[in-house]
Amino acid sequence: MAKIEITKTELVWPGKYNEDGTLKEVPRVSLPFQVIETVNESRATREAKKGGVQQTLFDVWEGKEGDTFEEGWRNKLVWGDNLLVMGSLLEKFAGKIDLIYIDPPFATGADFSFTTEIGESGEEVTKEQSVIEEKAYRDTWASGYPSYLDMIRSRLLLLRDLLSARGSIYVHCDWRMAGMLRLLCDEVFGAECFQNEIAWCYREAINSTKRWNRKHDSILFYSREPDGFCFNPDAVLQPHSEATVKKYKYTDEKGRYRLMGRGIVGSPIQSARDVAPEWERTHPELVYRQYLRAGTYAVDYWMIDVINQASNERVGYATQKPEELLARILKASSNPGDLVADFFCGSGTTLAVAEKLGRRWIGCDLGRWAIHVTRKRLLGIENCKPFEVLNLGRYERQYWQGVTFGDKKNRAVAEQTLYEYLAFMLRLYGAQPVAGMAHLHGKKGKAMVHIGAVDAPVTIDEVNQALDECAKLKQTELHVLGWEWEMGLAGPNNDVRKGSPMHEIAKHKGVKLLLLQIPREVMEQQAVEKGDVRFFELAYFEAKITQPKQRTVQVELVDFATPNADLIPEDVRSKIKKWSDYIDYWAVDWDFQNDTFMQGWVAYRTRKERKLPLVSDPHTYEKPGKYRILVKVIDIFGNDTSQAFDVEVK
Ligand SMILES: C[S@@+](CC[C@H](N)C(=O)[O-])C[C@H]1O[C@@H](n2cnc3c(N)ncnc32)[C@H](O)[C@@H]1O
């Protein structure tokens, strides 16, 4: 056997190295971001910043904004896998992030389940992880520590590149991973950049008699460079003990003080502590007043209570961390205006604290529910600055298509790629391919099937053409599968039972039409292999737009139906008394421009306020005219549905 030359200490695990002895490369994928929602900003402000409206389904984030709020910076909440998200942020943010905190999932399985509350009573039900979240969990722990270490190493390498020269990173872990992560972080950031291992100690039920009860987590603190990193000890002083305060017996206009002898050689009270006040009167030159500072410098073990059932902060996220913990980290290792990021943001604790402390922030999470909870949590902060919600949307899908079926940009393989994509989708849907047709791709039982492209919304024209082809072939049923939908196609009233404009058209052509959503899980190999992919009929809600006064409109929600009721666990279904119990949040964009959803009015349930208004506040337009109103409804599982309504105000 060849002798391996070992030149340094490092953590090695199966799969860390390629067979030829080289280190595994980290995929660095750069994809454009889509802005899917802007929160807390008026359209006028936004248009002024943007300089005109883009007529696309989504705004592509161009990153032209400045680095301060005054220069137009907007905080960012990104929905997606942080590996792709961080890779895509590198172009604009390499060396720009001042502080990163991460709290990656441990091997507990609790990371993705959450508690949701229903209706006015706020009865709690626990929602288990979704297929995609479960998949991330399974991937991470597929083969125990090696796959976890692969996952985390690739993220740490990207995180390092994002850190600014005076930046630092805090990696939160527990007893399971602390040892291995310490070695891995030493390797990625350099042992000379290790600053502290903080023990976050908490009181919780004591339940082990077998060993010492495990009542602390470890937070590893590394700086990007060995020196010159931001650290503000005075911002995180800890309160003095009572005994210390008692020693400062006297008070003057500057505060509490004690009397000390100066270190003058030959003085009878040289360097003495707590000398009698007479000395100050008789020999002021030998005495000085030592004032009580605001606190003592902080140590590396912190006693902070966990979020418990009764805590006001609690947002129903199993792994939620206390704000006090994050506040300490942010105050010490960043300054107002600095950029702070959390790429496993969960319920958004880091972002909420960053918002309150005037830091700029970027947050990312894979879970739909995490994004929803975070958005609500931020909205609840007084004077929360505008922020945007982004994802990699169709670019992620294009990337997936390229990796899975071949590069569409290469013309030679484009046709084959498309063919394979369609064949794959049909197989997933349980349909057979059909040949020789222009707009119909397959057949499932009696129904013909049309599949939408990965990189464009299904259009009204496209559905019409597929319907015409069905009519010509005397086919009576059409199923259209789409990733996204042209506005006006899927709403309003896309419900088959009630009949939408599209369904009416289909009926006239003698065809029964079903519109089905292609779920994100299609891109997840394990979900596909496990047969976990379900195609849902589009969720449906009904809203009434009224005009109570001149130039004024108001939206009323009148019905909501989840077409996939069979997917809701029985214990949840039995607690739902009325249609509005399904709704957790709804928002209105009064002047939708077919690009980003701009939240103009919003209502949502909180733990304290369970009642949800079903009628919006009135909105008055400056000018009469035709407007498109977009209404977005988010259900108690974090799924959203939007519908557009065209109105004319006089
Ligand atoms: C331990 S929780 C974070 C909790 C958070 N510190 C808080 O206070 O709420 C870990 C989070 O990482 C997210 N996550 C796991 N893998 C991810 C990935 N590959 N990309 C983005 N987020 C991921 C999970 O959805 C989960 O919300």
The ligand as a Gaussian input file, in Angstrom:
#p B3LYP/6-31G(d) Opt

LIG

0 1
 C      -32.266000      24.747000      13.473000
 S      -33.285000      25.560000      12.308000
 C      -32.908000      27.263000      12.516000
 C      -33.692000      27.932000      13.615000
 C      -33.425000      29.421000      13.753000
 N      -32.136000      29.696000      14.303000
 C      -34.496000      30.111000      14.587000
 O      -34.191000      30.790000      15.565000
 O      -35.688000      29.949000      14.257000
 C      -32.548000      25.106000      10.811000
 C      -33.221000      25.643000       9.573000
 O      -32.396000      25.351000       8.455000
 C      -33.227000      25.167000       7.334000
 N      -32.444000      24.428000       6.318000
 C      -31.997000      23.151000       6.357000
 N      -31.308000      22.837000       5.239000
 C      -31.311000      23.963000       4.482000
 C      -30.777000      24.289000       3.207000
 N      -30.091000      23.391000       2.503000
 N      -30.977000      25.530000       2.716000
 C      -31.676000      26.454000       3.437000
 N      -32.214000      26.197000       4.647000
 C      -32.041000      24.975000       5.169000
 C      -34.424000      24.424000       7.862000
 O      -35.552000      24.615000       7.019000
 C      -34.580000      25.041000       9.245000
 O      -35.549000      26.079000       9.212000

